[in-house]
Structure formats: structure tokens, C-alpha cells
Amino acid sequence: MAYLITHFYDGGNAGQYEAAIAAVHPLGGLPAGQRYHAAGPCDGGWLIVAVWDSKASCDRFVTETLLPTLPTVEGGFAGPPQERAAEVVNLITA
């Protein structure tokens, strides 16, 4: 089942996002298992939305790549995000 996760970085900005993505995403693509990625500024910070093929794929990326890498990214986000997640029951694509 597809899995949705959001990360909100209070006070986050485009420069921090670009630094983080450069460190954790493969060049020009998405990590294995990630099907959709969107991000942008919102009231008070920066919001990231990702859809994964499964919770296991998301958990693997978070554990093996995101958590070990983000704290070392120069110019990246400071501190952990506010996070929300859900099993996807309806996914409509164009």
C-alpha cells in the first residue's frame, strides 16, 4: 500500500531545502521506492510531501539515508521537522 509522509520545517527556506535534497536524493531522481515528491514555501516555513510505494521503503530511506545525513548538511534544515504520515487509501494521478 502506498504511504504518504509530510515534513514541515518551521522557518525553513528554499536554500535549506536545496542543500538537503542535494545530499539525500540521487542526482536528477528520486530515492528507491519514492513515487512522488513535492515541496515549497508555506505559512511559517517549508513543507515537503512524499508518496512512497510502501511504509517499508520510506522507513528504510529515513533510517539509512535521511537521519544519518541531514545533521551533517551544511546550510540545511536546523532541527527535526514536524511530521505527519498516512497509509494512502486514494491516489489519483494524471
Secondary structure, 3 states (H helix, E strand, C coil): CCEEEEEEEECCCHHHHHHHHHHHCCCCCCCCCEEEEEEEEECCEEEEEEEECCHHHHHHHHHHHHHHHHHHCCCCCCCCCEEEEEECCCCCCC
